[in-house]
Amino acid sequence: MSLQSIAVTNLTSEAVSSMLSQFQYLQILIIKECRGLHSLRVDIRFAFSKLMIFHCLQLKSLHMKSNQIYKFWFRGLLPSFTYEYYRDMADPMLDFRGGPGYDHFEYKHSLSLRSAIRKARIFTLCRWTFEAMIRQYLAAWKELPMFVFGELKELQWIDNLVDEHNIDALIFFLKSCPSLQKLYINIDPTSYSGPRTRNYSDQVLDCKRLQCLEAVQLEGVIENCDKMLLANRLLDVVSKKTKITAKSHENRIWKFEVSLCQQSQVQQPLLRGMKHYMFVEVNEEESGKLSSKHTHADL
């Protein structure tokens, strides 16, 4: 059974929670653009496995209690969150690029959410959310191995801009993802930035290479100089087999590779040792082979 509520403006939080209590065998719940929803309590113990909430911008508080939610997709402002769970989420989308949904945000309001995502296999995460909720625990990952994202295969990382600090944050998180196979970096200038946290200093320098990482795709609004900066830093952590590409809104694809041209013949080459790197646009046939989408891209 699937229940969906779209663009509801006069449904109270109490009415939604009461309605849900009548569906004890509900499997999927989708709520979109429900402007009258200020708080939500989902207490379904049996077959409920998928919760999707999109653009409910007045939602301030979310409480979930379920035996087996494995797919949790949320796009909107981060609410105060409580999750009484018996199973880790395999497919969480935490698209909180709009920022916190309430004043005086504190990471402790989302502790249960942080614990529930540690075994994610497919994941969407904003850089500011990582720094607010997860960073301090990964800093001691050797002592706290339960916070290592050892099962993560596919990651979409959302940020508002490219600079050294934000790249450090990404690389610091990648340290905890030894099995990562695909990385999508989405630069959205409208995304919330969050308070600037302390520098990462030497914390990113001991990152082992991601031997399982097959592909990195840069997306969104990225200047050429920022693409080069990001790709240059990623060369320090990816393996030799990793393909780094950039994708435009028009679906044009550039791949990052060693240039066979002389330095005077290429624009903005990157010199590493004796090699010159640059982004080269590929033809339509190769573009189809290199281009891909994150699982959460079209939601």
ChimeraX attribute file (.defattr): number of C-alpha atoms within 10 A of each C-alpha:
attribute: neighborCount
match mode: 1-to-1
recipient: residues
	/A:1	10
	/A:2	11
	/A:3	12
	/A:4	10
	/A:5	14
	/A:6	12
	/A:7	14
	/A:8	15
	/A:9	11
	/A:10	11
	/A:11	15
	/A:12	17
	/A:13	17
	/A:14	14
	/A:15	13
	/A:16	16
	/A:17	15
	/A:18	14
	/A:19	10
	/A:20	19
	/A:21	15
	/A:22	10
	/A:23	14
	/A:24	13
	/A:25	15
	/A:26	19
	/A:27	17
	/A:28	17
	/A:29	19
	/A:30	15
	/A:31	19
	/A:32	17
	/A:33	18
	/A:34	23
	/A:35	18
	/A:36	17
	/A:37	23
	/A:38	18
	/A:39	18
	/A:40	21
	/A:41	19
	/A:42	19
	/A:43	18
	/A:44	22
	/A:45	17
	/A:46	14
	/A:47	16
	/A:48	25
	/A:49	19
	/A:50	20
	/A:51	19
	/A:52	18
	/A:53	18
	/A:54	18
	/A:55	17
	/A:56	22
	/A:57	20
	/A:58	18
	/A:59	23
	/A:60	19
	/A:61	18
	/A:62	16
	/A:63	15
	/A:64	17
	/A:65	17
	/A:66	18
	/A:67	18
	/A:68	18
	/A:69	27
	/A:70	19
	/A:71	20
	/A:72	19
	/A:73	20
	/A:74	21
	/A:75	19
	/A:76	21
	/A:77	23
	/A:78	24
	/A:79	23
	/A:80	22
	/A:81	19
	/A:82	17
	/A:83	19
	/A:84	14
	/A:85	18
	/A:86	13
	/A:87	14
	/A:88	19
	/A:89	25
	/A:90	20
	/A:91	23
	/A:92	27
	/A:93	24
	/A:94	22
	/A:95	24
	/A:96	23
	/A:97	25
	/A:98	17
	/A:99	19
	/A:100	19
	/A:101	19
	/A:102	15
	/A:103	7
	/A:104	6
	/A:105	15
	/A:106	13
	/A:107	14
	/A:108	13
	/A:109	15
	/A:110	18
	/A:111	16
	/A:112	14
	/A:113	21
	/A:114	18
	/A:115	16
	/A:116	20
	/A:117	24
	/A:118	19
	/A:119	21
	/A:120	23
	/A:121	19
	/A:122	23
	/A:123	26
	/A:124	24
	/A:125	18
	/A:126	25
	/A:127	23
	/A:128	25
	/A:129	23
	/A:130	17
	/A:131	20
	/A:132	17
	/A:133	17
	/A:134	18
	/A:135	18
	/A:136	11
	/A:137	15
	/A:138	20
	/A:139	16
	/A:140	12
	/A:141	16
	/A:142	11
	/A:143	10
	/A:144	11
	/A:145	13
	/A:146	14
	/A:147	20
	/A:148	21
	/A:149	23
	/A:150	17
	/A:151	17
	/A:152	23
	/A:153	19
	/A:154	23
	/A:155	25
	/A:156	24
	/A:157	19
	/A:158	27
	/A:159	24
	/A:160	22
	/A:161	20
	/A:162	19
	/A:163	11
	/A:164	15
	/A:165	15
	/A:166	21
	/A:167	19
	/A:168	19
	/A:169	20
	/A:170	21
	/A:171	21
	/A:172	20
	/A:173	21
	/A:174	23
	/A:175	21
	/A:176	23
	/A:177	21
	/A:178	19
	/A:179	18
	/A:180	23
	/A:181	18
	/A:182	22
	/A:183	21
	/A:184	23
	/A:185	21
	/A:186	21
	/A:187	18
	/A:188	17
	/A:189	16
	/A:190	11
	/A:191	19
	/A:192	20
	/A:193	18
	/A:194	15
	/A:195	9
	/A:196	10
	/A:197	12
	/A:198	8
	/A:199	12
	/A:200	16
	/A:201	9
	/A:202	9
	/A:203	14
	/A:204	18
	/A:205	14
	/A:206	10
	/A:207	17
	/A:208	15
	/A:209	17
	/A:210	21
	/A:211	16
	/A:212	17
	/A:213	23
	/A:214	17
	/A:215	21
	/A:216	22
	/A:217	24
	/A:218	22
	/A:219	20
	/A:220	18
	/A:221	18
	/A:222	21
	/A:223	11
	/A:224	12
	/A:225	11
	/A:226	15
	/A:227	19
	/A:228	19
	/A:229	16
	/A:230	19
	/A:231	23
	/A:232	17
	/A:233	14
	/A:234	18
	/A:235	14
	/A:236	14
	/A:237	21
	/A:238	23
	/A:239	17
	/A:240	12
	/A:241	11
	/A:242	19
	/A:243	17
	/A:244	22
	/A:245	25
	/A:246	26
	/A:247	22
	/A:248	13
	/A:249	9
	/A:250	6
	/A:251	13
	/A:252	15
	/A:253	24
	/A:254	22
	/A:255	20
	/A:256	18
	/A:257	16
	/A:258	16
	/A:259	18
	/A:260	12
	/A:261	11
	/A:262	9
	/A:263	15
	/A:264	8
	/A:265	10
	/A:266	16
	/A:267	9
	/A:268	15
	/A:269	19
	/A:270	20
	/A:271	14
	/A:272	11
	/A:273	6
	/A:274	6
	/A:275	13
	/A:276	18
	/A:277	22
	/A:278	22
	/A:279	24
	/A:280	16
	/A:281	16
	/A:282	15
	/A:283	11
	/A:284	12
	/A:285	8
	/A:286	12
	/A:287	18
	/A:288	13
	/A:289	8
	/A:290	19
	/A:291	16
	/A:292	14
	/A:293	11
	/A:294	17
	/A:295	15
	/A:296	16
	/A:297	11
	/A:298	6
	/A:299	9
